[in-house]
Structure formats: C-alpha cells, structure tokens
Amino acid sequence: MEASHAETRGLLHSGCRPAAPETYSGISSPEARTDGERSVASGSSVAVCIAGMHRSGTSMIARLLHACALFLGPEEEFMPPSSANPKGYWENMHFVMLNERIMSQFGGWWGNPPSFPARWEFAPEVDSLFAEAEELVGRFRGHSSWGWKDPRSSLTLPFWRRVIPDLKLVVCVRNPLEVARSLSVRGDATSASQFFKLWLTYYRQLLSAIPPTQRIVTHYQSYFQDARAELRRLSDWLGLQASDGALESACAHVSAGLRHHHAMTAGLVAADVPRKVLRLYLSLCAEAGPVYRQLREREREAELERTTASASAPETYPRGPRVKQIERLHSLESKLAKRQALMAQLHATPRAHKSELSLLNPLIRALDALRALKARLWSSRQQRWPQ
C-alpha cells in the first residue's frame, strides 16, 4: 500500500530533500486565466496525471511510462520501495504530500475521503497550497512530457486542473475484487461495504472532474495479455513518441509473478457486488481499449460455456439461474460498449459538428426572427379583433 502521511513526512525530513531550483530547467511564466486567477502556462509541454483506485496497477503503469520518457521528477524525490511495492511506487513525494494536505484541510484522507463542497478548489483553504502547486509544477516545465502518479489525485483532480487546465489523465482500472484482496493482504482491510463505497468515490470523483477527451482508461489485465500494444496505445495518446526499442525495454518489467490476485469479471456477479459498482466498472472497461476488449471477449465465451455446462448437470440444477445472471452481465457489457462507441464517435468529430452548427446559425436566427414576427402579428390581430 502507498506510504502513510507520517511515513511520507518523515522521508521528506530525513535527507530526501527537493532538488535545488537549478536542477530543473525552463520555468514558464504564468498565463492569465478566464476566472481572474493565474495558472502556470503549459507551453508546448504535456502534463500527465496517473490515477485510479489504490492497488489498481498505478505503480506498474507509471514505471512503464517513465521508461517511455515520461519525466516523473528527480529520482531522489521518489517514494522508496517497500515490502508492499518492492519495484517502487514511482510517486513523487511532493505531489503526494500536497494531496494529503488538501484532503486534510477538508477533514479527510485517502481511506476516508472528505466531503468536498462545491467549487472547493477555489476555497480559501487551498489558496496557499495552490501557490505551492504552481511552484512545484513550474519545475517540470522544461520537459516536453512530464507527470506524476498518485491514486489520491483521483480525489483532488479539480485542484490540479485549476493549476493545469489542459492536464491529461491516465485512468488505471482493475477488477474490484482483485483490488480488495490486494488491500487486505497489505493490512488495509475494510468491510466489503466500506471498500465498495471507497472504490465508487475514487472513480466517480475522478470521472466527474475531467472530460472524456482529456482521459484514457487502461486496464491492469491488458499488460499481462499484450503489454507492448497497450503501452503503445498510451504512449501514442500522450504524445511520448516512444521507439519500438523503448517499448520492448519497458515491457520487460512486466512479470506475471507480480500479479498475486486473479478474479474474473463474472466473479463480481458471484460475489454479489453492488450494482452501482458493477455498472461503473463495466463502463470503465468499455473505455479500456482493444487489448482488453479482445481479452474480455474470450473471457466472456469461456464464462458462458462453463456456466452453461455446470447448470446443465443434474446435480447442479439449482445453479441454473446463474446462467441468466451471466447473460444479463454480458448484455449490460454490450450496451455499455455500444454507448461508449457512440460517445467516442461524437467526441472524435467536435470540429465537424461546430462547422455544421456555424453553417446552420444564420438559418436558425432567420427562423427565430420569423417566429417572433408571427407572434407579434398574432398579438396585433388579437388586439384588433378580440373573440
């Protein structure tokens, strides 16, 4: 599990100090914001946040993107590896500390998220933290592609979008049952109801804080199927321009031995997880790209065959309703996938839609004028010849 607030604070005060300003290159000047605030200009650099629920593969994905030239900061500022994450967390401690302080200001922490008020990112409680965030972000601006990984950012994303309006988000997702088991093994066990509430909070807040055009969803399972193809999809979307050699080198870090928990999607039905969790998870899966879709299609066929065979056996007849459950699961997945495809098509052609609307605007205005004239004539007639 990610290090605690106290552990992080201790690391920052035990010699793991921030690099001196000259270590970073190219601090950009702030640019004016439409809301009267000022924010650090993005210039030509691409800023990336890697987030998602804890234990959902965020560390592995951050490591892979780092190997594809995504700058995550000086290594001396990284959270050191631990028994929970022997390959490292790939978290810049300054972003982690800021996230924890943000949540603390509103009475919460990663395991018990605060109830943020509306437009909390502009509240006086975070004004001083906003200034710190601008200074921190400014240190990275000399790099064409940079970012940070911290699951806590799922909860604080509105704040970071205030600092970086054009921020790109990598959403890491994993089967909730695997996440729950991983948290339990690392001593962060909670009741099932508490865990699912926490899982929902992370992804609901994350998705509501950023438009679909600024995010990409990647599934943990995809990296154990075809890591190279999935990493290529991410790196291309982020504009990292990773070479084939860089991808091969990065994917060498993916090992099936690192995956200690396995759960099928149908297991969510068997475990009777809340419908809200199931639906949101399947919605995320619908955005998870072709590698996961192909993997899931094979999994679906195996689920239905296995469940049908079990239900047809006389001694397991009571399991017959399970077939219907699996069929409903697959039907829901198909509906969500179609909806996602439609949304992707709409978002893929925004300029075309704007162009069409601009051509229609004169006609719309003319029709409005005709309606107004008709209303005036009708009103005049009613006044002259009342019924």
ZIZIMO-V359477 format. One record per residue. N is the residue number from 0. SS is DSSP state (helix for helix, strand for strand, loop for the rest). Layout:
n: (N | N)
ss: (SS | SS)
This chain:
n: (0 | 1 | 2 | 3 | 4 | 5 | 6 | 7 | 8 | 9 | 10 | 11 | 12 | 13 | 14 | 15 | 16 | 17 | 18 | 19 | 20 | 21 | 22 | 23 | 24 | 25 | 26 | 27 | 28 | 29 | 30 | 31 | 32 | 33 | 34 | 35 | 36 | 37 | 38 | 39 | 40 | 41 | 42 | 43 | 44 | 45 | 46 | 47 | 48 | 49 | 50 | 51 | 52 | 53 | 54 | 55 | 56 | 57 | 58 | 59 | 60 | 61 | 62 | 63 | 64 | 65 | 66 | 67 | 68 | 69 | 70 | 71 | 72 | 73 | 74 | 75 | 76 | 77 | 78 | 79 | 80 | 81 | 82 | 83 | 84 | 85 | 86 | 87 | 88 | 89 | 90 | 91 | 92 | 93 | 94 | 95 | 96 | 97 | 98 | 99 | 100 | 101 | 102 | 103 | 104 | 105 | 106 | 107 | 108 | 109 | 110 | 111 | 112 | 113 | 114 | 115 | 116 | 117 | 118 | 119 | 120 | 121 | 122 | 123 | 124 | 125 | 126 | 127 | 128 | 129 | 130 | 131 | 132 | 133 | 134 | 135 | 136 | 137 | 138 | 139 | 140 | 141 | 142 | 143 | 144 | 145 | 146 | 147 | 148 | 149 | 150 | 151 | 152 | 153 | 154 | 155 | 156 | 157 | 158 | 159 | 160 | 161 | 162 | 163 | 164 | 165 | 166 | 167 | 168 | 169 | 170 | 171 | 172 | 173 | 174 | 175 | 176 | 177 | 178 | 179 | 180 | 181 | 182 | 183 | 184 | 185 | 186 | 187 | 188 | 189 | 190 | 191 | 192 | 193 | 194 | 195 | 196 | 197 | 198 | 199 | 200 | 201 | 202 | 203 | 204 | 205 | 206 | 207 | 208 | 209 | 210 | 211 | 212 | 213 | 214 | 215 | 216 | 217 | 218 | 219 | 220 | 221 | 222 | 223 | 224 | 225 | 226 | 227 | 228 | 229 | 230 | 231 | 232 | 233 | 234 | 235 | 236 | 237 | 238 | 239 | 240 | 241 | 242 | 243 | 244 | 245 | 246 | 247 | 248 | 249 | 250 | 251 | 252 | 253 | 254 | 255 | 256 | 257 | 258 | 259 | 260 | 261 | 262 | 263 | 264 | 265 | 266 | 267 | 268 | 269 | 270 | 271 | 272 | 273 | 274 | 275 | 276 | 277 | 278 | 279 | 280 | 281 | 282 | 283 | 284 | 285 | 286 | 287 | 288 | 289 | 290 | 291 | 292 | 293 | 294 | 295 | 296 | 297 | 298 | 299 | 300 | 301 | 302 | 303 | 304 | 305 | 306 | 307 | 308 | 309 | 310 | 311 | 312 | 313 | 314 | 315 | 316 | 317 | 318 | 319 | 320 | 321 | 322 | 323 | 324 | 325 | 326 | 327 | 328 | 329 | 330 | 331 | 332 | 333 | 334 | 335 | 336 | 337 | 338 | 339 | 340 | 341 | 342 | 343 | 344 | 345 | 346 | 347 | 348 | 349 | 350 | 351 | 352 | 353 | 354 | 355 | 356 | 357 | 358 | 359 | 360 | 361 | 362 | 363 | 364 | 365 | 366 | 367 | 368 | 369 | 370 | 371 | 372 | 373 | 374 | 375 | 376 | 377 | 378 | 379 | 380 | 381 | 382 | 383 | 384 | 385 | 386)
ss: (loop | loop | loop | loop | helix | helix | helix | helix | helix | helix | helix | helix | loop | loop | loop | loop | loop | loop | loop | loop | helix | helix | helix | loop | loop | loop | loop | loop | loop | strand | strand | strand | loop | loop | loop | loop | loop | strand | strand | strand | loop | loop | loop | loop | loop | strand | strand | strand | strand | strand | strand | loop | loop | loop | loop | loop | loop | helix | helix | helix | helix | helix | helix | helix | helix | helix | helix | loop | loop | loop | strand | loop | loop | loop | helix | helix | helix | strand | loop | loop | loop | loop | loop | loop | loop | loop | loop | loop | loop | loop | loop | strand | helix | helix | helix | helix | helix | helix | helix | helix | helix | helix | helix | helix | helix | loop | loop | loop | strand | loop | loop | strand | loop | loop | loop | loop | loop | loop | loop | helix | helix | helix | loop | helix | helix | helix | helix | helix | helix | helix | helix | helix | helix | helix | helix | helix | helix | helix | loop | loop | loop | loop | loop | loop | strand | strand | strand | strand | strand | loop | loop | loop | helix | helix | helix | helix | helix | helix | helix | helix | helix | helix | helix | loop | loop | loop | loop | strand | strand | strand | strand | strand | strand | loop | loop | helix | helix | helix | helix | helix | helix | helix | helix | helix | helix | loop | loop | loop | loop | loop | loop | helix | helix | helix | helix | helix | helix | helix | helix | helix | helix | helix | helix | helix | helix | helix | helix | helix | loop | loop | loop | helix | helix | helix | strand | strand | strand | strand | strand | helix | helix | helix | helix | helix | helix | helix | helix | helix | helix | helix | helix | helix | helix | helix | helix | helix | helix | helix | loop | loop | loop | loop | loop | helix | helix | helix | helix | helix | helix | helix | helix | loop | loop | loop | loop | helix | helix | helix | loop | loop | loop | loop | loop | loop | loop | helix | helix | helix | helix | helix | loop | loop | loop | loop | helix | helix | helix | helix | helix | helix | helix | helix | helix | helix | helix | helix | loop | loop | helix | helix | helix | helix | helix | helix | helix | helix | helix | helix | helix | helix | helix | helix | helix | helix | helix | helix | helix | helix | helix | helix | helix | helix | loop | helix | helix | helix | helix | helix | helix | helix | helix | helix | helix | helix | helix | helix | helix | helix | helix | helix | helix | helix | helix | helix | helix | helix | helix | helix | helix | helix | helix | helix | helix | helix | helix | helix | helix | helix | loop | helix | helix | helix | helix | helix | helix | helix | helix | helix | helix | helix | helix | helix | helix | helix | helix | helix | helix | helix | helix | helix | helix | helix | helix | helix | helix | helix | helix | helix | helix | helix | helix | helix | helix | helix | loop | loop | loop)
